[in-house]
Amino acid sequence: MPKVKLTDFTLAYELRGAGLPLLFIHGYPLNRHLWQAQLVGLSDAARSLSPDLRGHGDSTSGSAAHSMHQLAQDCFELITLLGITQPFVVCGLSMGGYIAMAMLRIHPKSVAGLILTATRSTADTPEVKASRDKSIQLAQQEGSGPIIEAMLPRLLSPKTLASHPELTSQAKHIMASISVSTIVKDLQGLKERPDSTPLLAALTQPTLIIHGADDQIVPLADAQALEKTIPGSQLVVLPAAGHLPNLEQPSLFNDAVRQFLKSIPNEQK
């Protein structure tokens, strides 16, 4: 598993396949292993890159705050160090979607296409910000365990929970290594992120929106609002999937991504 030294931390990543660069950005409180089925299943269709964000998985923490801007800058620094110079497609799930939106703000010409998964464009409401503050306090007082146990049943579709206990175990294992410090920094970054609706309304890049029909964290209505906001975007709703549709329905997810990659202009490939 390769690592690179960035400004203030060491970043772990996986790189597989050949073709159009495709960056997969995981959400909170997850890591790069969320995308394993995509790195394997799409290796013939793209050059897939999956980093552990700072403080997640096998990456060290660093000193900087986890703003969406900073996490986007980290991804750009990795891409530069790997010598990827052509525009790339970015696929972000949940918090990873917010990071993808930040990438559009920083270097829009570097993004050839966008895949938004289980995410929304709006900023946190006052009620959600208050809830994040409570989660920060809980993590600081009782550790990461209660955060993971509270999130786990909401991450997956009720159908997945009932019929695929191995996916529940896999999701729990992915979250298990997160530290209290990373939880706190992530939640603070999520709470302070800007509203990206105006940015997306002016988007010209091809955009695919993938959402689980049973998402309990980001309602399907938010994905439908994204489709209305982003010109020319396409929404694919995966059945029997919650907030981790790529994990719960990997074949359907990969099929949607593979088809979308065909829409990227040839000059970007």
Secondary structure, 3 states (H helix, E strand, C coil): CCEEECCCCEEEEEEECCCCEEEEECCCCCCHHHHHHHHHHCCCCCEEEEECCCCCCCCCCCCCCCCHHHHHHHHHHHHHHCCCCCCEEEEEECHHHHHHHHHHHHCHHHEEEEEEECCCCCCCCHHHHHHHHHHHHHHHHHCCHHHHHHHHHHHCCHHHHHHCHHHHHHHHHHHCCCCHHHHHHHHHHHHHCCCCHHHHHCCCCCEEEEEECCCCCCCHHHHHHHHHHCCCCEEEEECCCCCCHHHHCHHHHHHHHHHHHCCCCHHHC
